């Protein structure tokens, strides 16, 4: 079994920590609303599942354009 990445390590692999958090929260809400997970996992919390999906490249984090307010 592979070692799990910490949130800090996952954030270092992304260009934007904000985009990572926003994507995980949005996907977590979708999972809570009944969407199925994109992978098999032992995690039970929606945001943890979302972060695992991001780690395994099943979910792509999009970087918002600069200057949007």
Secondary structure as UniProt FT lines:
FT   HELIX           7..13
FT   HELIX           17..32
FT   TURN            33..34
FT   HELIX           46..55
FT   TURN            56..57
FT   TURN            66..67
//
